[in-house]
Amino acid sequence: MSRLNTGYGDILKLAIPISAGTFMHFLVVLTDNFFLSQTSDVALNGAGNAGVLYITLGMIGQGFAASGQILIARRVGEGRGHEALNILRTGLIITFLVGIGLVGLVHLLMSCGFSEVFKDAATGEVFDAFMSVRRWGILPSFLNMMLIAYFMGTARARILMWAMIITGTVNILGDMSLISGRWGFPALGAAGAAWASLVAETTGLAVLLGHIGWRHGRALRQSVWMPWAALWKWVRLALPMVLQLTLTLGTWSLFFFLVEQVGIMELKVSHIARNFFMLAFVVSQGVQQTTRTFISGLLGEGRGDELVPVIRRLILVNVCGILLVSHGGLFYPSVLAGPFFDDPVGLEAASRTLPIIFSAMMMYGFSSVLLSSVQGSGNTTAALIIEVSTLIVYICVSILVTLVYPQPVWRIWRVEWVYFSLIGTGSLLFLTRWDWRSKDV
C-alpha cells in the first residue's frame, strides 16, 4: 500500500489539475455572461437565474459523489483499494437514476409556471427558454461528478484537468457560434448558451468514460454491486452532504431571486459579481476536494496526529491561491467590470461591489477548508448542522436587506461576510471541541 504524502508539493499536485479544469468552467460562465450581456440585460438575468437553479439541483449529485470520494479515499488508505471500482460502478448507476428523476422534476416545475415568480415577465421567458434545454445536462453532469470522485479519491487528478479543458473549450466555441449566430449557426440567444453547455458536458463525460474504459474497462465490468449494508452506510453518509450542499446553493439561488425584486440593474451586477466570486471557487474547488481526500486517507492509514498540520497547509495554499487570482477585485474592480457595462451607474455599482466580494473570498479561503475537513472525517451530519444554522441567519439578513429595507447592491453582498464567518466559526469549534478523528465510514 502506497503511503499518502501530504507536503505542499503533494497538495498542489492533486489540487492544481482540479483547479485548472475548474478555471475552464469559470471561463465558460464568463463567456456565457459576456455574450448574453451583449444580447440584452434580460437575457443575462434570465439565463443567470436559471444557471444558479441548475447548479443547486446539481448539488444533489455532488453530495452523493463527494461522499463517494470520502469512501474511496478511506478504502485506499485502509489498503482496500480494490473496492474503489465497486463504489464507482454503484455510484454511476445511482447518480444516473437520480438524474432522470431530477429532469422530470424540472419539467414538472416548468409546467406549473415556476417562471411566474419573476417580477419581470421577460426575464421569466428567458428563464424558461434556457432551462428547457439546460435540464438535460443533469444526466452527463451527475455521471461526471461520480467519475471525478473516483479519480480524486484515488489521488489521480491529471485526467480531470484535460477533461475539463476539453469541456471548457467546446462550451466556449458553442457560445460563440450559438448565442449570437456565427459560422452558419442560428442565433439562439440564451437557449444557445444552454445547448453549448449540454454538448460540452456530454463531451467531457465521453473523455472520462473513455479513459476509465481504457485503464479499467475489464475490471469495471467485473466489479460487483456494493453489498446492501455498505450501500446503506454510503447513503447515510451522503444524505447530510446532499442536504447541506442543496440547501447552500438553494439559499444562494434564493438570494438572486430576492435581488431581482430590488431591481434589474442590481441583479445584473450580482450576476457579474458571481462571475468573479467563482475565481475563488476555481482555487478552492481543487483544495476542498484535496482536503477530503487527505483527511479521509490519513484517517484510514491511522495517521491522525498529522491532521492539524495538514489542515494548516491546505488553508495556506487555499488563501494564497485565492489572493493570486482575485486581487483585481480589490485593486482594479472597474477594469474587471468595464466590459459588461455601458452605463456609468451600473459600472459604479459593480466597482463598489467587487471589493466586498474580494473580502468574502478571503474568508472563504479559511472556512471552506475547515468545513471540508469536517466532511472528510465522515462527520457529514455535523457539517449539515453547521450549514443549516448558518443559512438560517443568512436568509434572515438577506430578506432584511432586499425586501424589508432595500439596500444598494454593494451593501446587499455583505451578507456573504455573515455566511463565511459563521461557517468558519462553526467548523473551527467542531474541530477543536469534539472528537472527530474516530468516525467510521
C-alpha positions as CSV (number, residue, x, y, z in Angstrom):
1,M,0.0,0.0,0.0
2,S,1.5,3.4,-1.0
3,R,1.7,6.0,1.7
4,L,-0.3,9.2,1.2
5,N,2.2,12.1,1.0
6,T,1.0,15.5,2.4
7,G,3.7,18.1,1.7
8,Y,3.0,21.3,-0.1
9,G,4.1,19.8,-3.4
10,D,1.7,16.9,-2.9
11,I,-1.2,19.2,-2.1
12,L,-0.5,21.2,-5.3
13,K,0.0,18.0,-7.4
14,L,-3.6,17.0,-6.5
15,A,-5.3,20.4,-6.3
16,I,-3.9,22.1,-9.4
17,P,-5.4,19.8,-12.0
18,I,-8.8,20.2,-10.5
19,S,-8.4,24.0,-10.2
20,A,-7.0,24.3,-13.7
21,G,-10.1,22.4,-15.0
22,T,-12.4,24.5,-12.9
23,F,-10.8,27.6,-14.3
24,M,-12.0,26.5,-17.7
25,H,-15.6,26.3,-16.2
26,F,-15.0,29.8,-15.0
27,L,-14.1,30.9,-18.5
28,V,-17.3,29.2,-19.7
29,V,-19.5,31.1,-17.3
30,L,-17.7,34.3,-18.1
31,T,-18.0,33.7,-21.8
32,D,-21.8,32.9,-21.3
33,N,-22.3,36.1,-19.5
34,F,-20.2,38.3,-21.9
35,F,-22.1,37.1,-25.0
36,L,-25.5,37.3,-23.2
37,S,-24.8,40.8,-21.9
38,Q,-24.1,41.8,-25.5
39,T,-27.6,40.5,-26.4
40,S,-29.6,42.1,-23.5
41,D,-29.7,42.5,-19.8
42,V,-32.8,40.4,-19.8
43,A,-31.0,37.5,-21.5
44,L,-28.2,37.7,-18.9
45,N,-30.5,37.8,-15.9
46,G,-32.9,35.1,-17.0
47,A,-30.2,32.7,-18.0
48,G,-28.2,33.6,-14.9
49,N,-31.0,32.8,-12.5
50,A,-31.7,29.5,-14.4
51,G,-28.0,28.7,-14.2
52,V,-28.0,29.2,-10.4
53,L,-31.0,26.9,-10.1
54,Y,-29.3,24.3,-12.3
55,I,-26.2,24.4,-10.0
56,T,-28.5,24.0,-7.0
57,L,-30.0,20.8,-8.4
58,G,-26.6,19.6,-9.3
59,M,-25.7,19.6,-5.6
60,I,-27.8,16.5,-5.1
61,G,-25.3,14.6,-7.4
62,Q,-22.4,16.5,-5.9
63,G,-23.3,15.5,-2.4
64,F,-23.5,11.8,-3.3
65,A,-20.3,11.9,-5.3
66,A,-18.4,13.8,-2.6
67,S,-19.4,11.2,0.0
68,G,-18.2,8.5,-2.5
69,Q,-14.9,10.3,-2.8
70,I,-14.6,10.1,1.0
71,L,-15.4,6.3,0.9
72,I,-12.9,5.7,-1.9
73,A,-10.1,7.6,-0.2
74,R,-10.8,5.8,3.1
75,R,-10.7,2.3,1.4
76,V,-7.4,3.2,-0.3
77,G,-6.0,4.3,3.0
78,E,-7.1,1.1,4.6
79,G,-5.4,-0.9,1.9
80,R,-8.7,-2.0,0.3
81,G,-8.3,0.0,-2.9
82,H,-9.8,-2.9,-4.9
83,E,-13.2,-1.9,-3.6
84,A,-13.0,1.5,-5.3
85,L,-14.3,0.2,-8.7
86,N,-17.3,-1.4,-6.9
87,I,-18.1,2.0,-5.4
88,L,-17.7,3.7,-8.8
89,R,-20.0,1.2,-10.6
90,T,-22.7,1.5,-7.9
91,G,-22.4,5.3,-7.9
92,L,-22.7,5.7,-11.7
93,I,-25.9,3.7,-11.7
94,I,-27.4,5.6,-8.7
95,T,-26.5,9.0,-10.0
96,F,-27.9,8.2,-13.4
97,L,-31.3,7.2,-11.9
98,V,-31.4,10.2,-9.6
99,G,-30.6,12.4,-12.6
100,I,-33.5,11.1,-14.6
101,G,-35.8,11.9,-11.6
102,L,-34.5,15.4,-11.5
103,V,-35.0,16.0,-15.2
104,G,-38.6,15.0,-14.6
105,L,-38.9,17.3,-11.6
106,V,-37.6,20.3,-13.6
107,H,-40.1,19.6,-16.3
108,L,-42.9,19.5,-13.7
109,L,-41.8,22.8,-12.2
110,M,-41.8,24.5,-15.6
111,S,-45.2,23.1,-16.5
112,C,-46.6,24.5,-13.2
113,G,-45.4,28.0,-14.2
114,F,-42.3,28.4,-12.0
115,S,-41.1,31.4,-14.1
116,E,-44.0,33.4,-12.8
117,V,-42.0,34.2,-9.6
118,F,-40.1,36.7,-11.6
119,K,-41.1,40.3,-11.2
120,D,-40.1,41.0,-14.8
121,A,-42.0,38.8,-17.2
122,A,-39.4,39.0,-20.0
123,T,-36.8,37.6,-17.6
124,G,-39.1,34.7,-16.8
125,E,-39.5,33.9,-20.5
126,V,-35.7,33.7,-20.9
127,F,-35.5,31.5,-17.8
128,D,-38.0,29.0,-19.5
129,A,-36.1,29.0,-22.8
130,F,-32.8,28.4,-21.1
131,M,-34.0,25.8,-18.6
132,S,-35.9,23.7,-21.1
133,V,-32.6,22.8,-22.7
134,R,-30.3,23.0,-19.7
135,R,-32.2,20.4,-17.6
136,W,-30.9,17.6,-19.9
137,G,-27.3,18.4,-18.7
138,I,-28.2,17.0,-15.3
139,L,-27.5,13.4,-16.6
140,P,-24.0,13.9,-18.0
141,S,-23.2,16.2,-15.2
142,F,-24.1,13.7,-12.5
143,L,-22.1,10.9,-14.1
144,N,-19.1,13.3,-14.5
145,M,-19.3,14.1,-10.7
146,M,-19.1,10.4,-9.8
147,L,-16.1,9.8,-12.1
148,I,-14.4,12.9,-10.7
149,A,-15.0,11.4,-7.2
150,Y,-13.2,8.2,-8.2
151,F,-10.2,9.9,-9.6
152,M,-9.9,12.3,-6.7
153,G,-10.4,9.5,-4.1
154,T,-7.6,7.5,-5.7
155,A,-5.4,10.7,-5.9
156,R,-5.2,10.7,-9.7
157,A,-6.4,14.1,-10.9
158,R,-4.4,14.7,-14.2
159,I,-7.1,13.3,-16.5
160,L,-9.6,15.5,-14.8
161,M,-7.7,18.6,-15.9
162,W,-7.7,17.5,-19.5
163,A,-11.4,16.5,-19.5
164,M,-12.4,19.9,-18.0
165,I,-10.2,21.8,-20.5
166,I,-11.8,20.0,-23.4
167,T,-15.3,20.6,-21.8
168,G,-14.5,24.3,-21.5
169,T,-13.2,24.7,-25.0
170,V,-16.3,23.0,-26.5
171,N,-18.5,25.3,-24.4
172,I,-16.7,28.5,-25.4
173,L,-16.9,27.6,-29.1
174,G,-20.5,26.7,-28.7
175,D,-21.3,30.1,-27.0
176,M,-19.5,31.9,-29.8
177,S,-21.5,30.1,-32.5
178,L,-24.9,29.7,-31.0
179,I,-25.7,32.7,-28.8
180,S,-25.4,35.4,-31.4
181,G,-25.1,33.2,-34.5
182,R,-21.7,32.6,-36.2
183,W,-20.2,30.3,-38.7
184,G,-23.5,29.5,-40.2
185,F,-25.3,28.6,-36.9
186,P,-28.6,30.2,-35.9
187,A,-28.7,32.9,-33.2
188,L,-30.4,31.2,-30.3
189,G,-29.7,33.6,-27.5
190,A,-30.0,32.2,-24.0
191,A,-31.1,28.8,-25.4
192,G,-27.8,28.7,-27.4
193,A,-25.8,29.0,-24.2
194,A,-27.8,26.1,-22.8
195,W,-27.1,24.0,-25.9
196,A,-23.4,24.8,-25.7
197,S,-23.2,23.7,-22.1
198,L,-25.1,20.5,-22.8
199,V,-22.8,19.5,-25.6
200,A,-19.7,20.4,-23.6
201,E,-20.7,18.3,-20.6
202,T,-21.5,15.3,-22.8
203,T,-18.1,15.7,-24.4
204,G,-16.4,15.8,-21.0
205,L,-18.2,12.7,-20.0
206,A,-17.1,10.9,-23.1
207,V,-13.5,11.8,-22.3
208,L,-13.7,10.4,-18.7
209,L,-15.6,7.3,-19.7
210,G,-13.1,6.7,-22.5
211,H,-10.2,6.9,-20.0
212,I,-11.8,4.7,-17.4
213,G,-12.7,2.2,-20.1
214,W,-9.1,2.2,-21.4
215,R,-7.5,1.8,-18.0
216,H,-10.0,-0.2,-16.1
217,G,-12.7,-1.4,-18.5
218,R,-12.3,-5.1,-17.8
219,A,-12.0,-4.6,-14.1
220,L,-15.1,-2.3,-14.0
221,R,-17.2,-4.8,-15.9
222,Q,-16.1,-7.5,-13.5
223,S,-16.8,-5.3,-10.4
224,V,-19.9,-6.0,-8.4
225,W,-22.7,-4.0,-6.9
226,M,-21.9,-2.9,-3.4
227,P,-23.4,-5.1,-0.6
228,W,-26.7,-3.5,0.7
229,A,-25.1,-2.9,4.1
230,A,-22.2,-1.0,2.6
231,L,-24.6,0.9,0.3
232,W,-26.8,1.9,3.1
233,K,-23.8,3.2,5.0
234,W,-22.9,5.3,1.9
235,V,-26.5,6.6,1.8
236,R,-26.3,7.6,5.5
237,L,-23.0,9.3,4.8
238,A,-24.3,11.0,1.7
239,L,-27.7,12.3,2.8
240,P,-26.3,15.0,5.1
241,M,-23.9,16.2,2.4
242,V,-26.7,16.2,-0.2
243,L,-28.9,18.3,2.1
244,Q,-26.1,20.6,3.1
245,L,-24.9,21.3,-0.5
246,T,-28.5,21.6,-1.8
247,L,-29.5,23.9,1.0
248,T,-26.4,26.0,0.5
249,L,-26.9,26.5,-3.3
250,G,-30.7,26.7,-2.9
251,T,-30.3,29.6,-0.5
252,W,-27.8,31.3,-2.9
253,S,-30.4,30.8,-5.6
254,L,-33.0,32.4,-3.3
255,F,-30.6,35.3,-2.8
256,F,-30.6,36.1,-6.6
257,F,-34.3,35.9,-6.7
258,L,-34.5,38.3,-3.8
259,V,-32.1,40.7,-5.6
260,E,-34.3,40.6,-8.7
261,Q,-37.1,42.1,-6.6
262,V,-34.8,45.1,-5.8
263,G,-34.1,45.9,-9.5
264,I,-32.8,44.7,-12.9
265,M,-29.6,46.6,-12.5
266,E,-28.9,45.1,-9.1
267,L,-29.5,41.6,-10.5
268,K,-27.1,42.2,-13.4
269,V,-24.4,43.5,-11.1
270,S,-24.9,40.4,-8.9
271,H,-24.5,38.0,-11.7
272,I,-21.3,39.8,-12.8
273,A,-20.2,39.7,-9.2
274,R,-20.9,36.0,-9.1
275,N,-18.5,35.5,-12.0
276,F,-15.7,36.9,-10.0
277,F,-16.7,35.0,-6.9
278,M,-16.1,31.9,-9.0
279,L,-12.4,32.9,-9.2
280,A,-12.2,31.9,-5.5
281,F,-14.2,28.7,-6.3
282,V,-11.6,27.9,-9.0
283,V,-8.9,27.6,-6.4
284,S,-11.0,26.3,-3.6
285,Q,-12.7,23.5,-5.5
286,G,-9.3,21.8,-6.0
287,V,-8.2,22.4,-2.4
288,Q,-11.6,21.3,-0.9
289,Q,-11.5,18.0,-2.9
290,T,-7.9,17.5,-1.9
291,T,-8.8,18.2,1.7
292,R,-11.5,15.5,1.8
293,T,-9.1,13.0,0.2
294,F,-6.3,13.8,2.6
295,I,-8.4,13.8,5.8
296,S,-10.2,10.6,4.9
297,G,-7.0,8.9,3.6
298,L,-4.9,9.8,6.7
299,L,-7.6,8.6,9.0
300,G,-7.7,5.3,7.0
301,E,-3.9,5.0,7.4
302,G,-4.2,5.7,11.2
303,R,-2.2,8.9,10.9
304,G,-4.5,11.1,12.9
305,D,-1.6,13.0,14.6
306,E,-0.8,14.6,11.2
307,L,-4.2,16.1,10.5
308,V,-3.8,19.5,12.1
309,P,-0.5,20.4,10.3
310,V,-2.1,19.2,7.0
311,I,-5.2,21.4,7.5
312,R,-2.9,24.4,8.1
313,R,-1.0,23.7,4.9
314,L,-4.3,23.4,3.0
315,I,-5.6,26.7,4.4
316,L,-2.3,28.5,3.4
317,V,-2.4,27.1,-0.1
318,N,-6.1,28.0,-0.5
319,V,-5.8,31.6,0.8
320,C,-2.6,32.3,-1.3
321,G,-4.3,30.8,-4.4
322,I,-7.4,32.9,-3.9
323,L,-5.4,36.0,-3.3
324,L,-3.4,35.4,-6.5
325,V,-6.4,35.0,-8.8
326,S,-8.8,37.5,-7.2
327,H,-6.7,40.5,-6.2
328,G,-8.2,42.5,-9.0
329,G,-11.5,42.8,-7.2
330,L,-9.7,45.0,-4.6
331,F,-7.1,46.9,-6.7
332,Y,-8.8,47.4,-10.1
333,P,-12.5,46.5,-9.9
334,S,-13.7,49.0,-12.5
335,V,-11.3,47.4,-15.1
336,L,-12.8,44.0,-14.5
337,A,-16.4,45.2,-14.6
338,G,-16.0,47.5,-17.6
339,P,-16.6,45.0,-20.4
340,F,-20.1,44.2,-19.0
341,F,-21.5,47.7,-18.6
342,D,-22.3,50.6,-20.9
343,D,-24.0,52.7,-18.3
344,P,-21.9,54.6,-15.6
345,V,-24.4,53.8,-12.9
346,G,-24.1,50.0,-13.3
347,L,-20.3,50.2,-13.6
348,E,-20.1,52.3,-10.4
349,A,-22.3,49.8,-8.6
350,A,-20.2,46.8,-9.8
351,S,-17.0,48.6,-8.9
352,R,-18.2,49.1,-5.4
353,T,-19.4,45.5,-5.1
354,L,-16.3,43.7,-6.2
355,P,-14.1,44.7,-3.2
356,I,-16.9,43.3,-1.0
357,I,-16.6,40.1,-3.0
358,F,-12.8,40.0,-2.6
359,S,-13.0,40.2,1.2
360,A,-15.7,37.5,1.2
361,M,-13.3,35.3,-0.9
362,M,-10.6,35.6,1.6
363,M,-12.9,34.4,4.4
364,Y,-13.9,31.6,2.0
365,G,-10.3,30.5,1.9
366,F,-10.3,29.7,5.6
367,S,-13.9,28.4,6.1
368,S,-14.0,26.1,3.0
369,V,-11.0,24.0,4.2
370,L,-12.3,23.8,7.7
371,L,-15.8,22.6,6.6
372,S,-14.2,20.2,4.1
373,S,-12.1,18.8,7.0
374,V,-15.3,18.1,8.9
375,Q,-16.8,16.3,5.8
376,G,-13.6,14.4,5.1
377,S,-13.6,12.9,8.6
378,G,-17.0,11.4,7.9
379,N,-18.9,13.8,10.2
380,T,-21.3,14.9,7.5
381,T,-24.2,15.3,9.9
382,A,-22.1,17.8,11.9
383,A,-21.3,19.7,8.7
384,L,-25.0,19.8,7.9
385,I,-25.8,21.2,11.4
386,I,-23.2,23.9,10.9
387,E,-24.6,24.8,7.4
388,V,-28.2,24.9,8.4
389,S,-27.5,27.1,11.5
390,T,-25.6,29.5,9.2
391,L,-28.2,29.5,6.5
392,I,-31.0,30.5,8.9
393,V,-29.1,33.6,9.8
394,Y,-28.1,34.2,6.2
395,I,-31.6,34.1,4.9
396,C,-32.9,36.4,7.5
397,V,-30.2,39.0,6.8
398,S,-30.8,38.6,3.0
399,I,-34.5,39.3,3.3
400,L,-33.8,42.2,5.6
401,V,-31.5,44.0,3.1
402,T,-33.6,43.2,-0.1
403,L,-37.3,43.2,0.8
404,V,-37.6,44.9,4.2
405,Y,-35.0,47.6,3.9
406,P,-33.7,47.5,0.3
407,Q,-30.1,48.5,0.1
408,P,-27.6,49.3,-2.7
409,V,-26.3,46.2,-4.3
410,W,-22.8,46.5,-2.7
411,R,-24.3,46.5,0.7
412,I,-26.6,43.6,-0.1
413,W,-23.5,41.5,-0.9
414,R,-22.1,42.0,2.6
415,V,-24.4,39.1,3.6
416,E,-21.5,36.9,2.4
417,W,-19.5,38.1,5.3
418,V,-22.2,36.7,7.6
419,Y,-22.2,33.4,5.8
420,F,-18.5,32.7,5.7
421,S,-17.7,33.9,9.2
422,L,-20.3,31.7,10.7
423,I,-19.3,28.7,8.6
424,G,-15.7,29.1,9.7
425,T,-16.5,29.6,13.3
426,G,-18.8,26.6,13.5
427,S,-16.3,24.3,11.7
428,L,-13.4,25.5,13.9
429,L,-15.5,24.9,17.1
430,F,-16.3,21.4,16.0
431,L,-12.7,20.6,15.1
432,T,-11.3,21.9,18.3
433,R,-14.1,20.8,20.8
434,W,-15.2,17.4,19.5
435,D,-13.6,14.0,18.9
436,W,-13.9,13.9,15.1
437,R,-11.0,11.6,14.2
438,S,-12.7,8.3,15.2
439,K,-15.7,8.4,12.8
440,D,-16.1,5.1,11.0
441,V,-17.2,5.3,7.3
